[in-house]
Amino acid sequence: MRPQSTNTHLKLFIILILQTPFGITTTHYNSKAKTLTLPLKSQVISNGYLPRPPNKLRFHHNVSLTVSITVGTPPQNVSMVIDTGSELSWLHCNNTTTNQVTPHPFFSPTRSSSYSPIPCSSPTCTTRTRDFPIPASCDSNNLCHATLSYADASSSEGNLASETFGFGSSNSPNIVFGCMNSSFSSTTSDSDSNTTGLLGMNLGSLSLVSQLKIPKFSYCISGSDFSGVLLLGASNFSWVGSLNYTPLVQISTPLPYFDRSAYTVRLKGIKVSDKLLNLSDTFFVPDHTGAGQTMFDLGTQFTFLLGPVYNVLKGEFINQTNGTLRVLDDPNFVFQIAMDLCYQINGSGNFSGLPSVSLVFDGVEMRVSGEQLLYQVPGLVRGNDSVYCFTFGNSDLLGVESFIIGHHQQQNMWMEFDLVESRVGLAHAQCDLVGQRVLGLG
């Protein structure tokens, strides 16, 4: 099947393993859990829409994964981007006091009896925001004020508050989030019109994962139609296959280019087919500033490597596909700022014979093959040919000092984030079949 175009809206499904009670007052995760199924879809998010700290990515295009939940009392329907690379969950808020129903995609705190702003004197504001790229501050009403930086140099501002979040039939009270009241008319587009905010799921103290004290979560995204599942809580599906684990890397000392809230692992090498690239181990070890960190990020579409590593991978991939693929002869064309290896391909393309690219982590390998290696540039043709780009990019072109593994490379992988044992488990899986089987478990 041809790679997905960025203007396609596709359906996914989430399986949420929820506990009763389910909230930030929970001290441990109850083994008696119920399963809820929520619809999730892939959606185009325009440049500047997602908040990114200085060491994260800039985008011209981004296909993100969104889920529909409810927030407030009575519940209001919202649509939120799921992002394992962000901490603070936030919503576009409309603070008008009229009785009129606020149209989607805004959340109206004035219509909710459970909405509670966070005072700037609260420990939530003074202590738990310590990892925010821009420190929280006090507004004129002595409320906790947060500012999020954006890729296009604009910013979003609003107050921290607590509210009831609803996942299916289960409600989780006292979830801290950002109620953002900035105008986004200059950066949003029609593709954003149904998205209310972002659901932060990294390791930060205010992320959804931390607030709900979830011991582990897993997901599996299909490479064919983006059907898949996400599980919050323990999963014991033996038929998925045994997982191989790599430890999470954590540091206690703040460093300027190291995101301590990210799901960081140790990248040890890269293979093209079975050939291990000739790269020094020093390329994969963060330096004294934290530059060189490797992280999994569900909020990023593709994978970006530090320049010296990317250039070696690019050279070897070109060498092994010489005579099979025709490189686009346009040195001025770069897709999404950092993807500069593109090809002219006639017809739909058959990528089954391409050499695989394997990311070698400490204890496990992630093999990327076939159509996952090339992504069709939407709307771009040269003569009778479509243009496809290599799905690995150069993070140096972004001004990013990290290796970031996006969700495109994670397709057809069962990904388990075990927060109790501080590790990430991986297993190759056919995620469309996994999704069907999990959804059929009832």
C-alpha positions as CSV (number, residue, x, y, z in Angstrom):
1,M,0.0,0.0,0.0
2,R,1.2,3.5,-0.7
3,P,2.3,5.6,2.2
4,Q,-0.3,7.8,3.8
5,S,-0.8,11.3,2.4
6,T,-0.8,14.1,5.0
7,N,-4.3,15.2,4.1
8,T,-5.9,11.8,4.9
9,H,-8.0,11.4,8.1
10,L,-7.9,7.8,9.3
11,K,-9.5,6.0,12.2
12,L,-7.8,4.3,15.1
13,F,-9.0,2.8,18.4
14,I,-7.7,3.2,21.9
15,I,-8.1,0.5,24.6
16,L,-7.8,2.2,28.0
17,I,-7.2,0.0,31.0
18,L,-8.8,2.2,33.7
19,Q,-8.8,1.7,37.5
20,T,-11.6,2.5,40.0
21,P,-11.0,4.9,41.6
22,F,-9.1,6.7,38.9
23,G,-7.5,10.0,39.9
24,I,-4.4,11.7,41.2
25,T,-5.2,10.6,44.7
26,T,-4.5,7.0,43.8
27,T,-1.5,5.5,45.6
28,H,-1.3,2.3,43.5
29,Y,-2.9,0.8,40.5
30,N,-5.7,-1.6,41.3
31,S,-5.5,-5.0,39.6
32,K,-9.2,-5.0,39.1
33,A,-9.5,-2.8,36.0
34,K,-12.1,-2.4,33.3
35,T,-11.4,-1.9,29.6
36,L,-12.8,1.0,27.6
37,T,-12.6,1.5,23.9
38,L,-12.3,5.1,22.6
39,P,-12.0,6.3,19.0
40,L,-8.8,7.8,17.9
41,K,-7.9,9.3,14.5
42,S,-4.9,10.7,12.7
43,Q,-5.1,14.4,12.0
44,V,-3.0,17.0,10.2
45,I,-1.6,19.6,12.6
46,S,-0.2,22.8,11.0
47,N,3.1,24.4,11.6
48,G,3.3,26.1,15.0
49,Y,0.2,24.4,16.4
50,L,2.0,22.0,18.8
51,P,3.9,23.6,21.7
52,R,7.6,22.6,21.6
53,P,10.4,23.4,24.1
54,P,13.5,24.8,22.5
55,N,15.1,21.4,22.1
56,K,12.1,19.9,20.3
57,L,11.1,19.8,16.6
58,R,9.8,22.4,14.2
59,F,7.3,21.3,11.5
60,H,5.9,22.3,8.2
61,H,3.5,19.4,8.4
62,N,2.7,16.9,11.1
63,V,0.3,14.0,11.3
64,S,-0.7,13.5,14.9
65,L,-2.8,11.0,16.8
66,T,-5.9,12.5,18.5
67,V,-8.4,11.1,21.0
68,S,-11.9,12.4,21.9
69,I,-12.7,12.6,25.6
70,T,-14.8,14.8,27.9
71,V,-13.8,17.5,30.3
72,G,-15.8,19.3,33.0
73,T,-19.1,19.0,34.8
74,P,-21.4,18.7,32.9
75,P,-19.0,17.0,30.4
76,Q,-17.9,18.9,27.3
77,N,-16.5,17.0,24.3
78,V,-12.9,17.8,23.4
79,S,-10.4,16.4,21.0
80,M,-6.8,16.2,22.1
81,V,-3.5,15.3,20.5
82,I,-1.7,12.4,22.3
83,D,2.0,13.3,22.8
84,T,4.5,11.3,24.8
85,G,7.0,14.1,24.3
86,S,5.0,16.7,26.2
87,E,4.2,17.1,29.9
88,L,1.4,19.6,30.3
89,S,-2.0,18.7,28.9
90,W,-3.8,21.8,27.7
91,L,-7.0,23.0,26.1
92,H,-8.1,26.0,24.1
93,C,-10.3,27.9,26.6
94,N,-13.1,30.4,26.1
95,N,-13.7,32.3,29.3
96,T,-16.8,34.2,28.3
97,T,-19.6,34.2,30.9
98,T,-22.5,34.1,28.4
99,N,-24.9,31.2,28.6
100,Q,-24.5,30.4,25.0
101,V,-23.0,27.0,24.1
102,T,-19.3,27.6,23.1
103,P,-18.6,25.9,19.7
104,H,-16.0,23.3,19.3
105,P,-13.0,23.4,19.6
106,F,-13.0,25.5,22.8
107,F,-13.5,24.4,26.3
108,S,-15.6,26.7,28.5
109,P,-14.5,26.7,32.1
110,T,-17.4,29.0,33.1
111,R,-19.8,26.2,32.2
112,S,-18.2,23.7,34.4
113,S,-18.9,23.4,38.2
114,S,-15.7,21.2,38.7
115,Y,-13.3,23.8,37.2
116,S,-10.8,25.1,39.7
117,P,-7.9,27.5,38.9
118,I,-4.6,26.9,40.6
119,P,-3.3,29.8,42.8
120,C,0.3,30.8,42.2
121,S,1.1,30.0,45.9
122,S,0.1,26.3,45.4
123,P,2.9,23.7,45.4
124,T,1.5,22.6,42.0
125,C,2.6,26.0,40.7
126,T,5.8,26.5,42.7
127,T,7.2,23.0,42.6
128,R,5.6,20.7,40.0
129,T,6.2,23.1,37.1
130,R,10.0,22.9,37.5
131,D,10.6,21.2,34.2
132,F,8.6,23.7,32.1
133,P,10.8,25.3,29.5
134,I,9.4,28.7,30.6
135,P,8.8,28.9,34.4
136,A,5.3,29.4,35.6
137,S,4.5,32.8,37.0
138,C,1.8,34.8,38.9
139,D,-0.9,36.7,37.0
140,S,-2.7,39.8,38.3
141,N,-5.3,37.6,40.1
142,N,-2.6,35.6,41.9
143,L,-3.3,32.6,39.7
144,C,-0.7,30.2,38.3
145,H,0.2,31.4,34.7
146,A,1.9,29.2,32.1
147,T,3.5,30.1,28.8
148,L,4.1,27.6,26.0
149,S,6.6,28.3,23.2
150,Y,5.7,27.5,19.6
151,A,7.6,26.5,16.6
152,D,6.9,29.7,14.7
153,A,8.1,31.9,17.6
154,S,4.6,32.6,18.8
155,S,3.4,31.6,22.2
156,S,0.3,30.4,24.0
157,E,-0.6,31.6,27.5
158,G,-3.1,30.7,30.1
159,N,-3.7,29.5,33.7
160,L,-3.2,26.2,35.3
161,A,-6.4,24.6,36.6
162,S,-7.8,21.3,37.8
163,E,-10.8,19.6,36.2
164,T,-12.6,16.3,35.8
165,F,-11.5,14.4,32.7
166,G,-13.8,11.7,31.4
167,F,-12.5,8.5,29.6
168,G,-15.6,6.7,28.3
169,S,-17.8,6.0,31.4
170,S,-15.0,6.6,33.9
171,N,-14.2,10.1,35.3
172,S,-10.9,11.2,36.8
173,P,-11.2,14.3,39.0
174,N,-8.6,16.9,39.8
175,I,-6.5,16.6,36.7
176,V,-4.2,19.6,36.4
177,F,-4.0,21.1,32.9
178,G,-3.4,24.4,31.1
179,C,-6.5,26.5,30.2
180,M,-5.0,28.5,27.3
181,N,-6.7,31.7,26.2
182,S,-4.4,32.9,23.5
183,S,-5.6,33.4,19.9
184,F,-4.4,30.9,17.4
185,S,-6.0,32.4,14.3
186,S,-2.6,33.2,12.8
187,T,-1.2,29.7,13.0
188,T,-4.1,27.3,12.8
189,S,-5.8,26.1,9.6
190,D,-8.9,24.2,8.6
191,S,-7.1,21.0,9.6
192,D,-7.0,22.2,13.2
193,S,-10.6,23.1,13.5
194,N,-11.7,20.0,15.4
195,T,-8.7,19.8,17.8
196,T,-9.2,21.4,21.3
197,G,-5.8,20.7,22.8
198,L,-3.0,18.3,23.7
199,L,-2.7,15.3,26.1
200,G,0.8,15.3,27.7
201,M,2.1,11.8,28.5
202,N,5.8,12.1,29.2
203,L,7.4,11.5,32.6
204,G,6.9,15.0,34.0
205,S,5.1,15.4,37.3
206,L,2.0,17.0,35.7
207,S,1.7,14.6,32.7
208,L,-1.5,12.5,32.5
209,V,0.6,9.3,33.1
210,S,2.1,10.8,36.3
211,Q,-1.1,12.3,37.6
212,L,-3.0,9.0,37.1
213,K,-0.1,7.0,38.5
214,I,-0.2,4.6,35.6
215,P,2.4,1.8,36.0
216,K,2.7,1.1,32.3
217,F,1.1,1.8,29.0
218,S,1.4,0.2,25.5
219,Y,0.4,0.9,21.9
220,C,0.5,-0.7,18.5
221,I,0.0,1.3,15.3
222,S,-0.7,-0.4,12.0
223,G,1.4,0.6,9.0
224,S,-1.4,-0.1,6.5
225,D,-4.5,1.8,7.7
226,F,-3.4,3.3,11.1
227,S,-5.8,1.1,13.0
228,G,-4.4,0.2,16.3
229,V,-4.6,0.2,20.1
230,L,-3.3,2.1,23.1
231,L,-3.5,0.5,26.5
232,L,-3.2,2.5,29.8
233,G,-2.3,-0.1,32.4
234,A,-0.8,-3.6,32.5
235,S,-1.3,-5.8,29.4
236,N,-0.9,-9.5,29.5
237,F,-1.5,-10.5,25.9
238,S,0.9,-13.4,25.5
239,W,-0.1,-13.9,21.8
240,V,1.6,-10.6,21.0
241,G,4.9,-12.3,21.5
242,S,7.7,-11.9,24.0
243,L,9.0,-8.3,24.4
244,N,12.7,-7.4,24.4
245,Y,13.5,-4.5,26.8
246,T,15.8,-1.6,26.8
247,P,16.3,0.5,30.0
248,L,15.2,4.1,30.3
249,V,18.0,6.5,30.8
250,Q,17.5,9.0,33.6
251,I,19.7,11.7,35.0
252,S,19.2,13.8,38.1
253,T,21.2,16.9,37.1
254,P,19.5,19.4,34.9
255,L,21.4,19.9,31.6
256,P,20.6,22.5,28.9
257,Y,20.0,20.1,26.1
258,F,18.6,17.1,28.0
259,D,14.9,16.6,28.4
260,R,14.6,14.8,31.8
261,S,10.9,14.1,31.3
262,A,11.3,12.3,28.0
263,Y,11.3,8.5,27.4
264,T,15.1,8.4,26.9
265,V,16.9,5.2,25.8
266,R,20.5,4.3,24.7
267,L,21.0,4.1,21.0
268,K,24.1,2.0,20.3
269,G,24.2,1.8,16.5
270,I,22.4,1.6,13.2
271,K,22.3,-1.2,10.5
272,V,21.4,-1.0,6.9
273,S,20.3,-4.5,6.0
274,D,22.7,-6.5,8.2
275,K,25.6,-4.1,7.8
276,L,26.4,-2.2,11.0
277,L,27.4,1.4,10.1
278,N,30.9,2.4,11.1
279,L,30.1,4.9,13.8
280,S,31.9,5.7,17.0
281,D,30.1,5.0,20.2
282,T,30.7,8.6,21.2
283,F,28.1,9.7,18.7
284,F,25.3,8.1,20.8
285,V,26.4,9.2,24.3
286,P,25.0,12.6,25.5
287,D,27.8,15.1,26.1
288,H,28.3,17.3,29.2
289,T,25.4,19.6,27.9
290,G,23.0,16.7,27.4
291,A,23.2,16.9,23.6
292,G,22.9,13.5,22.0
293,Q,19.9,12.2,23.9
294,T,17.7,9.5,22.2
295,M,14.0,9.6,22.9
296,F,10.7,8.0,21.8
297,D,8.1,10.6,20.9
298,L,4.6,9.7,19.8
299,G,4.0,13.4,19.1
300,T,6.6,13.4,16.3
301,Q,5.8,11.9,12.9
302,F,9.3,10.9,11.6
303,T,12.7,10.1,13.0
304,F,15.6,12.6,13.2
305,L,19.2,11.8,13.8
306,L,22.2,14.0,14.6
307,G,23.9,15.2,11.5
308,P,27.1,13.0,11.5
309,V,25.0,9.9,12.1
310,Y,22.4,10.8,9.6
311,N,25.0,11.5,6.9
312,V,26.5,8.1,7.3
313,L,23.1,6.4,7.2
314,K,22.1,8.5,4.1
315,G,25.3,7.5,2.3
316,E,24.9,3.8,3.0
317,F,21.2,3.8,2.0
318,I,22.0,5.5,-1.3
319,N,24.8,3.0,-1.9
320,Q,22.6,0.0,-1.2
321,T,19.7,1.3,-3.4
322,N,21.9,2.4,-6.3
323,G,20.3,1.1,-9.5
324,T,17.0,0.5,-7.7
325,L,15.8,4.0,-6.8
326,R,16.3,7.2,-8.7
327,V,17.4,10.1,-6.4
328,L,15.5,13.4,-6.9
329,D,17.8,15.7,-8.8
330,D,16.9,18.9,-7.0
331,P,19.5,20.0,-4.3
332,N,17.1,22.8,-3.2
333,F,14.3,20.5,-2.2
334,V,14.1,19.5,1.4
335,F,10.9,17.9,2.9
336,Q,9.8,19.1,6.3
337,I,13.0,21.1,6.8
338,A,15.3,18.2,7.5
339,M,14.5,15.3,5.1
340,D,16.8,15.9,2.1
341,L,17.0,12.4,0.6
342,C,14.1,12.0,-1.9
343,Y,13.4,9.9,-4.9
344,Q,11.4,10.0,-8.1
345,I,9.2,6.9,-8.3
346,N,6.8,6.0,-11.1
347,G,3.5,4.6,-10.1
348,S,2.6,3.3,-6.7
349,G,6.0,1.9,-6.0
350,N,7.0,-1.5,-4.7
351,F,9.2,-1.1,-1.6
352,S,9.5,-4.8,-0.5
353,G,13.0,-5.1,-1.9
354,L,14.5,-2.1,-0.1
355,P,17.2,-2.6,2.4
356,S,16.0,-2.4,6.0
357,V,17.2,0.1,8.6
358,S,17.6,-1.2,12.1
359,L,18.0,1.0,15.2
360,V,20.1,-0.9,17.6
361,F,19.3,-0.1,21.3
362,D,20.8,-1.5,24.4
363,G,19.1,-5.0,24.4
364,V,16.7,-4.7,21.5
365,E,16.6,-3.7,17.8
366,M,13.9,-1.9,15.9
367,R,13.8,-2.8,12.3
368,V,12.2,-0.4,9.8
369,S,11.5,-1.9,6.3
370,G,9.4,-1.6,3.1
371,E,7.1,1.3,2.8
372,Q,8.0,2.6,6.2
373,L,11.3,3.8,4.7
374,L,9.8,6.1,2.1
375,Y,7.0,8.7,2.5
376,Q,5.1,10.2,-0.5
377,V,5.2,14.0,-0.6
378,P,1.6,15.0,-1.0
379,G,0.8,16.8,-4.2
380,L,4.3,16.9,-5.5
381,V,5.0,15.3,-8.9
382,R,8.0,15.5,-11.3
383,G,6.9,14.6,-14.8
384,N,5.1,11.3,-14.5
385,D,6.8,10.5,-11.2
386,S,5.7,10.9,-7.6
387,V,8.2,12.1,-5.0
388,Y,9.0,10.0,-2.0
389,C,11.4,11.0,0.8
390,F,13.5,8.9,3.2
391,T,11.7,8.9,6.5
392,F,14.9,9.6,8.5
393,G,15.9,13.3,8.7
394,N,18.8,15.4,9.8
395,S,18.2,17.0,13.2
396,D,21.0,19.4,12.7
397,L,18.9,21.2,10.1
398,L,16.3,21.7,12.8
399,G,18.7,23.0,15.4
400,V,17.9,20.0,17.5
401,E,20.5,18.3,19.7
402,S,18.7,15.0,20.0
403,F,17.9,11.7,18.3
404,I,14.1,11.6,18.2
405,I,12.2,8.4,17.2
406,G,8.8,9.3,15.7
407,H,5.6,7.3,15.4
408,H,6.1,6.5,11.7
409,Q,9.1,4.3,12.6
410,Q,7.1,2.7,15.4
411,Q,4.4,1.3,13.1
412,N,3.8,-2.5,13.5
413,M,5.7,-2.5,16.8
414,W,4.2,-3.4,20.1
415,M,5.6,-0.7,22.3
416,E,5.4,-1.0,26.1
417,F,6.5,1.7,28.5
418,D,7.0,0.1,31.9
419,L,7.4,2.9,34.4
420,V,7.7,0.7,37.4
421,E,10.8,-1.2,36.0
422,S,12.0,1.9,34.1
423,R,12.2,0.2,30.7
424,V,10.7,0.1,27.2
425,G,9.7,-3.2,25.6
426,L,9.5,-3.8,21.9
427,A,8.2,-6.6,19.7
428,H,7.5,-6.6,16.0
429,A,3.7,-7.2,15.5
430,Q,1.1,-7.0,12.8
431,C,-0.8,-4.2,14.5
432,D,-4.0,-4.4,12.4
433,L,-4.5,-8.0,13.5
434,V,-3.5,-7.1,17.1
435,G,-6.0,-4.3,17.1
436,Q,-8.8,-6.5,15.8
437,R,-8.0,-9.2,18.4
438,V,-7.8,-6.7,21.4
439,L,-11.0,-5.0,20.3
440,G,-12.7,-8.3,20.0
441,L,-11.8,-9.3,23.6
442,G,-14.8,-7.2,24.9
